Structure formats: C-alpha cells, structure tokens
C-alpha cells in the first residue's frame, strides 16, 4: 500500500480558496478538531482564517461541548455561507436558533429518523458530519490561539459559574499551546497534537486486545440514569472487560479508569494504573485490536477515529449514527452485541492475519480521506457550496 499521505496534508493542490470567519463560543475539546483543520488549511493557503464577534443579540453563555459557527466566502459565490457544526453526543439538534439561521448544519450524531421529523425547510439543511475526535495542530500559532480566545470572550456572557476568570481564560489556552510547542507534554492535558494519534498500518503491532473505558455513577449522568440506560451501559462495559480478561488472559490489556464509583462497584475490573491520556494512547497503539462500546447517548466514541488514526483493527458495538462515507462491517470493524460476540470477533482477527492487515490499511485510509482534520474541514467546505446553490436574486436555496 502507498503512503497515502501519512503525516502530510491531503489537500488537493487545486482546492478552492476560502475566506472563513469563525465566531468562537467554546474552547472545548469537542471543537478542537475544527480549529486544527482550519489551521492546517490556513498553512497550505487554502483558507484565509479570521476570528470575529457576533452582534450583541447573539451573545450567549459559553457552551461546554460543541457548537461552532462559521461564515465562509468563496470566489464566485454571491454571498457567504452560514455554517454551523453541532458535535453534541445526542441526536437532537443542539440549537434550533442556529439551525434556522444557518445555510447548512453539520450534525455529528446524525440520525435520519429524528431529522426526518423536522420541518422540511429545516431538515434539508442538516447533513452528517462524520467521525470526529479531539486533537490539535502544530500549525496553530500562539497568536491564532489568542485571537480565538479574545473573540470567544467577546462572544460569550461573563462566566459566572466557571472556575476561571475571563482574563485568565484569555491567556491560559495560548500559554498552554506555547508550552506544548516547547515540548512540555504535560502543559496541556488535551487535546494532543494529531500526530500523537497516527501510526502507519505497516508498523508492527502486538497481537493483543486493548479496551480501557469508564463507568458512570448516577451523579455523572443524571439524565441517562433516569432513562434506565446507565446500568445497561455500565453492565456492557464491565461484562466485556470480564469476558476479554477471562478468555485472553495476558493477551488482553485494559480495564476501568479509576474512580471512587468504579472501585466500589467493580473492583475486579480496575485498570491497575492511571497512565493518563498519553499512556492510554501508547497502549492503544501497541495492540493490534482495539475495542469500543457505545456512548451514553449511543454516540460514536472518539475511540473509533482514534483507533483509525492508529491503523488498529476495531471491534465495536454497532454504530447508531450515520456518516457521509459509511463504515463497512467486515472492512473497517467487526460488530458485537454481547461480550461473548466481542470475544469471538477478537479471536477471528487474531486468527486471520490477512483480514487484520486489510482492516488496518482500510482504517488508516478512511482516516486520511475523511477524518484527518484538514480533510474533514475541506470536505465540509466543499459540501457547503454543493449543498446550497446561488439563485439569480442572490438568495441561497438547497441544491437539487
């Protein structure tokens, strides 16, 4: 297999040039990949990146997860496109106001049955975003980070309930990026630079299975607990750990992340040490097979794109939400619905070297073409102008 752009930007040389104004409302890890992709595109000359403030009536509290609003201009277009990214875990629309105002609305947890219930004028704006994870780019500069944080402070109401004063928040994130660029790995817990996740599929891997996860207490996930899903989610994770540990012995590496709740209720499933995010990634990248289970809202875990970046074989619960380019069972992952099915899928991959090799190549190729930040953003920008066509009077309408 060719290098397929390993550790290079996979942007077409003849890609259109876009002028993008970002209106930051979150500094959460949930939106970090978008900033990483825009920084990379800016470095290649594909994007002229700016940060702006919304009019006063748009000012609102900082959102802790992820809504990102852009205005995108392209040569030949009569007017900018209004673009909203919604990367909340659940399938509901996070901001109906943004959906109404946007020309296109990229939804991470895209679920066609739910979107189909929306008014036609609104549902036609919603498109699947695809896989997404938390990462940063070495092309983001400290000045770029400062401009982002300054715009965020102007766009958002005073954070009366937050743990950080506005002036500290303004400088903390740029300072953390500066220290990380100097090589102080612990200066910023996350998001990590994207190359920390990436492993070429030709690099060797130990014939072991990795699954490290967490369980939730009723206080951690009150809404899910009320719906009766919390015990189901915890039981699946714990029973999967027990099944893998019992069947594979020292060929299995994993367990529960430490917490008082986990130690009290599942002491036999605890991972023996807290190695942090960097240690977690190193274990993940060392093992041939990585396991994933569904999130609280059936969301597709960040583990899936992280595993693809590392060219791992993936064994996962069935994926609920749609992606623009489908992940194919048997090509990109093997699915399981019970812990015993997880064990059998892992045995199948361990016993079939050719299948495992092909899955590693397919997953890394999918990552480079669809998930790597610059490519995700470039694809989204191109989709924006394909989705909404200019009309003679300059009003946007959905392209047919």
C-alpha positions in Angstrom: 0.0 0.0 0.0 1.2 3.5 -0.8 2.0 6.0 2.0 -1.4 7.7 1.3 -0.3 11.0 2.6 1.0 9.8 6.0 1.8 12.9 8.1 1.2 15.2 5.2 -1.9 17.3 4.4 -4.1 15.5 1.9 -5.5 18.8 0.4 -5.8 18.9 -3.4 -3.4 21.4 -5.0 -6.2 22.9 -7.0 -8.6 23.3 -4.0 -10.7 26.4 -3.9 -9.6 29.2 -1.7 -12.0 30.2 1.1 -12.2 33.2 3.4 -13.5 31.9 6.8 -14.6 33.9 9.8 -15.0 31.9 12.9 -17.3 33.1 15.7 -15.9 31.1 18.7 -18.3 30.2 21.5 -16.5 27.2 23.0 -12.9 26.3 23.8 -14.0 22.7 24.5 -12.2 19.6 23.2 -15.3 19.0 21.2 -14.5 21.7 18.7 -10.7 21.3 18.8 -10.5 19.3 15.6 -12.2 22.0 13.6 -9.6 24.6 14.7 -6.9 22.1 13.9 -8.2 21.5 10.4 -8.6 25.2 9.8 -5.1 25.9 11.0 -3.7 23.3 8.6 -5.7 24.6 5.7 -4.6 28.1 6.5 -1.0 26.9 6.5 -1.5 25.5 3.0 -3.1 28.7 1.6 -6.5 27.0 1.1 -8.1 29.1 3.8 -7.8 32.7 4.9 -8.7 32.4 8.6 -10.2 35.1 10.7 -11.9 35.3 14.1 -15.0 37.5 14.6 -17.6 38.6 17.1 -21.3 38.3 16.8 -23.7 41.2 17.2 -24.8 41.8 20.8 -28.1 39.9 20.4 -26.1 36.7 19.6 -24.1 36.8 22.8 -24.8 33.8 25.0 -23.1 31.6 27.6 -20.0 29.5 26.7 -21.1 26.1 25.6 -19.2 23.3 27.2 -19.4 20.9 24.4 -19.7 21.9 20.8 -21.3 24.4 18.6 -19.1 26.2 16.1 -20.4 28.9 13.8 -18.6 30.0 10.6 -19.2 32.3 7.7 -17.5 31.1 4.5 -16.8 33.1 1.4 -15.6 31.6 -1.9 -14.7 33.2 -5.2 -17.7 33.3 -7.5 -20.3 33.0 -4.8 -22.7 35.8 -4.4 -22.8 35.7 -0.6 -21.1 34.0 2.3 -22.5 30.7 3.5 -23.5 30.4 7.1 -22.2 27.2 8.5 -22.9 25.5 11.9 -21.2 22.5 13.3 -23.1 20.6 16.1 -20.9 17.9 17.8 -23.1 17.2 20.8 -23.3 13.5 21.7 -27.1 13.1 21.3 -29.2 13.1 18.1 -31.3 16.1 19.0 -30.5 19.4 17.4 -28.4 21.4 19.9 -29.5 24.8 18.7 -32.7 25.3 16.8 -31.9 29.0 16.5 -28.6 28.2 14.8 -30.3 25.7 12.5 -32.9 28.3 11.5 -30.1 30.9 10.7 -27.6 28.5 9.0 -27.4 27.6 5.4 -26.0 24.2 6.3 -25.9 22.4 9.6 -23.3 19.6 10.1 -24.5 17.2 12.8 -22.1 14.8 14.4 -24.7 12.3 15.8 -26.8 12.3 12.7 -29.9 10.1 13.0 -32.1 10.1 9.9 -35.4 9.1 11.6 -35.1 12.1 14.0 -34.0 14.6 11.3 -36.9 13.4 9.2 -39.4 14.6 11.8 -38.2 18.2 11.4 -39.9 20.8 9.3 -38.8 20.3 5.7 -37.2 23.8 5.5 -35.1 22.9 8.5 -34.3 19.2 7.9 -32.9 19.9 4.4 -30.2 22.0 6.0 -28.9 19.1 8.2 -26.2 16.8 6.9 -24.0 14.2 8.7 -20.6 15.5 9.8 -18.9 12.1 10.1 -16.3 10.9 12.6 -14.7 13.4 14.9 -12.3 13.4 17.8 -10.3 15.8 20.0 -6.9 16.9 18.6 -4.8 19.9 17.8 -2.5 21.0 15.1 1.1 22.1 15.2 0.2 24.7 12.5 -2.0 26.6 15.0 0.1 29.6 16.3 0.0 31.2 19.7 -1.2 34.4 18.1 -4.0 32.4 16.4 -5.0 30.9 19.7 -5.0 34.3 21.4 -7.2 35.8 18.7 -9.6 32.9 19.1 -9.8 33.3 22.8 -10.3 37.1 22.5 -13.2 36.5 20.1 -14.6 33.9 22.5 -14.5 36.3 25.4 -16.4 38.9 23.3 -19.0 36.4 22.0 -19.9 34.9 25.4 -21.5 36.2 28.5 -19.4 36.5 31.7 -18.8 33.0 33.0 -20.2 33.5 36.5 -20.2 29.7 37.2 -16.9 28.8 35.7 -13.7 28.0 37.5 -11.6 30.5 35.6 -11.9 34.3 35.4 -12.3 35.8 31.9 -8.8 37.4 31.9 -7.2 34.1 32.9 -9.1 32.2 30.3 -7.9 34.7 27.7 -4.2 33.9 28.3 -4.3 30.3 29.7 -5.0 28.5 26.4 -2.4 30.4 24.3 0.1 29.9 27.1 -0.6 26.1 27.2 -0.1 25.9 23.4 3.2 27.8 23.7 4.5 25.4 26.4 3.4 22.4 24.4 5.2 23.6 21.3 8.4 23.9 23.5 8.0 20.2 24.3 6.3 20.3 27.7 3.9 17.4 27.1 2.1 17.9 30.4 1.4 21.6 29.8 -2.0 20.9 28.3 -3.9 17.7 29.2 -5.7 17.7 25.9 -6.2 18.0 23.1 -3.0 16.4 21.9 -1.3 17.1 18.5 -2.8 14.9 15.8 0.5 13.1 15.1 0.4 11.6 18.6 -2.6 9.5 17.4 -1.3 8.4 13.9 0.5 5.2 13.2 1.2 3.8 9.7 -0.5 0.4 9.1 2.8 -1.2 8.1 4.3 -0.6 11.5 4.2 -3.8 13.7 1.6 -4.3 16.4 1.4 -6.8 19.3 -1.2 -9.5 18.9 -3.1 -8.2 21.9 -6.5 -6.7 22.6 -7.0 -3.3 24.2 -10.1 -1.9 25.9 -9.9 0.8 28.6 -13.1 2.6 29.5 -15.0 4.2 32.3 -18.3 3.6 34.1 -20.7 6.3 35.2 -22.3 6.9 38.6 -25.9 8.2 38.8 -24.4 11.6 39.6 -22.2 11.5 36.5 -25.1 11.0 34.1 -28.4 12.0 35.7 -30.4 12.2 32.5 -29.3 8.8 31.3 -29.8 7.3 34.8 -33.4 8.5 34.8 -34.0 6.8 31.4 -32.7 3.5 32.8 -29.8 3.3 30.4 -27.0 3.9 32.8 -26.9 0.4 34.3 -27.2 -1.1 30.8 -24.2 0.9 29.6 -22.1 0.1 32.7 -23.0 -3.6 32.6 -22.0 -3.9 28.9 -18.6 -2.3 29.6 -17.9 -4.3 32.7 -19.1 -7.6 31.3 -17.0 -7.0 28.1 -13.9 -6.5 30.3 -14.6 -9.6 32.3 -15.1 -11.7 29.1 -12.0 -10.4 27.4 -9.9 -10.8 30.5 -11.2 -14.3 31.2 -10.7 -15.6 27.7 -7.4 -13.9 26.6 -5.6 -13.6 29.9 -2.4 -11.5 29.4 -3.2 -11.0 25.8 -5.8 -8.5 27.0 -4.8 -5.1 28.2 -7.4 -2.9 29.7 -10.0 -2.3 32.4 -11.8 0.6 34.0 -10.4 4.0 34.6 -10.1 4.7 38.3 -12.9 6.5 40.1 -14.5 6.0 43.6 -17.6 4.6 42.0 -15.7 2.1 39.8 -13.5 1.0 42.7 -16.6 0.4 45.0 -18.7 -1.5 42.5 -16.3 -3.2 40.1 -13.0 -3.8 41.9 -12.2 -6.8 39.8 -12.3 -4.7 36.6 -10.0 -1.9 37.6 -7.1 -1.0 35.3 -4.0 -1.3 37.6 -2.7 2.2 37.0 -3.7 5.7 35.8 -1.4 6.4 32.9 -3.2 9.5 31.7 -4.2 10.2 28.0 -0.7 9.8 26.7 -0.2 6.5 28.4 -3.7 5.4 27.2 -2.7 6.2 23.6 0.6 4.4 23.8 -1.2 1.2 25.0 -3.9 1.6 22.3 -1.2 2.0 19.6 0.8 -1.0 20.8 -2.1 -3.5 20.5 -3.4 -5.0 17.2 -7.1 -5.0 18.2 -8.9 -2.1 19.9 -12.4 -2.5 21.4 -15.1 0.2 21.6 -18.6 0.4 23.1 -21.4 2.8 22.6 -21.5 6.1 24.4 -24.2 7.4 26.8 -26.4 8.6 24.0 -25.4 5.8 21.6 -22.8 8.3 20.3 -19.9 7.1 18.3 -17.0 7.3 20.7 -13.9 9.3 20.0 -12.1 6.0 20.3 -13.3 4.9 16.8 -11.5 7.7 14.9 -8.5 7.5 17.3 -8.2 3.8 16.5 -8.4 4.5 12.8 -5.7 7.1 13.1 -3.5 4.5 14.7 -4.5 1.9 12.0 -5.9 -0.5 14.5 -8.3 -3.4 14.0 -11.6 -2.4 15.5 -14.2 -4.5 17.3 -17.2 -2.4 18.4 -20.8 -2.3 19.3 -22.9 -1.5 16.2 -22.7 2.2 15.2 -26.0 4.0 15.6 -25.3 7.3 13.7 -24.7 7.8 10.0 -21.5 9.1 8.4 -21.2 10.6 4.9 -18.9 7.7 3.9 -20.2 4.5 5.5 -18.1 2.4 7.8 -18.5 -1.1 6.5 -18.7 -4.1 8.8 -16.1 -6.6 8.0 -13.9 -4.0 6.3 -13.5 -1.3 8.9 -14.7 -3.1 12.0 -16.3 -6.2 13.4 -19.5 -5.7 15.3 -20.6 -7.3 18.6 -23.8 -7.2 20.6 -22.8 -9.3 23.6 -19.5 -9.7 25.4 -19.2 -13.3 24.0 -19.6 -11.9 20.5 -16.8 -9.5 21.3 -14.5 -12.4 22.3 -15.3 -14.3 19.1 -14.6 -11.2 16.9 -11.3 -10.7 18.5 -10.4 -14.4 18.0 -11.4 -14.1 14.3 -9.0 -11.2 13.8 -6.2 -12.8 15.8 -6.6 -16.0 13.7 -6.8 -14.3 10.3 -3.6 -12.3 9.6 -4.8 -11.2 6.1 -8.1 -9.8 7.4 -6.3 -7.9 10.2 -3.8 -6.5 7.7 -6.5 -5.3 5.3 -8.5 -3.8 8.2 -5.6 -1.8 9.4 -5.0 -0.4 5.9 -8.7 0.3 5.3 -9.0 2.2 8.6 -6.0 4.3 8.1 -7.0 5.1 4.5 -10.5 6.1 5.8 -8.9 8.3 8.4 -6.7 10.1 5.9 -9.5 10.6 3.4 -12.4 11.5 5.8 -11.3 12.2 9.4 -7.9 13.9 9.5 -8.7 17.5 10.5 -7.7 19.3 7.3 -9.5 16.8 5.1 -12.6 16.9 7.3 -12.8 20.6 7.1 -12.0 20.8 3.4 -14.7 18.2 2.6 -17.2 20.1 4.8 -16.4 23.4 2.9 -16.8 21.8 -0.4 -20.1 20.2 0.7 -21.3 23.6 1.9 -21.2 25.1 -1.6 -22.5 21.9 -3.2 -25.5 21.8 -0.8 -26.6 25.4 -1.3 -26.7 27.0 -4.8 -26.9 30.7 -5.6 -30.0 31.9 -7.3 -30.4 34.8 -9.6 -31.7 37.1 -6.8 -28.8 36.1 -4.5 -30.8 34.1 -2.1 -29.5 30.7 -1.2 -31.5 27.6 -1.7 -30.8 23.9 -1.4 -29.1 22.5 -4.5 -31.2 19.8 -6.1 
